[in-house]
Amino acid sequence: MDEKIEKLGKVLKEFNRLHGSEARARILELQGDEAIIEFEGSFCATCGLYDYFDDIKWEAMDFGLEIEPVEVLEAEEDDFEHGRYVVRYRVGKVPSSQLSDKG
C-alpha cells in the first residue's frame, strides 16, 4: 500500500506540474484498490473536462501504476469558470510485461 501511495503522489505531483495553471489534483482517500482524487481549478475551456481525469491515468503508466477513472462523485461549478470535481479511480499495478515494452 505504501508503494501505491508513493507512486500516486508522484503521479499527482507531475500532473500538477503540467496542469497547475488550470487544475490541481490531490488525493482525498486511498483504500484498497480505490483512490478518491479531488480536482480543482479553472480548467481549460477548450479541453474536455474528462481529459484531465484521463491524464492521471496516462501519467500513472510512467510510474508503473494502473489507474482508471470510474465515477465522478461530486461536481461543483461556479459562475467564474472555476470548478471542483471528486473522482473515484480503480488502482492497480501495470503488469511488468507492459513496462518492459516501453523500453
ABEGO torsion letter per residue (X at the ends): XAAAAAAAAAAAAAAAAAAAAABBBBBABBBEABBBBBBBEAEBAABBAAAAAAAAAAAAAAAGBBBBBABBABBBBBAAGBBBBBBBBBBBBBBAAAAAAAX
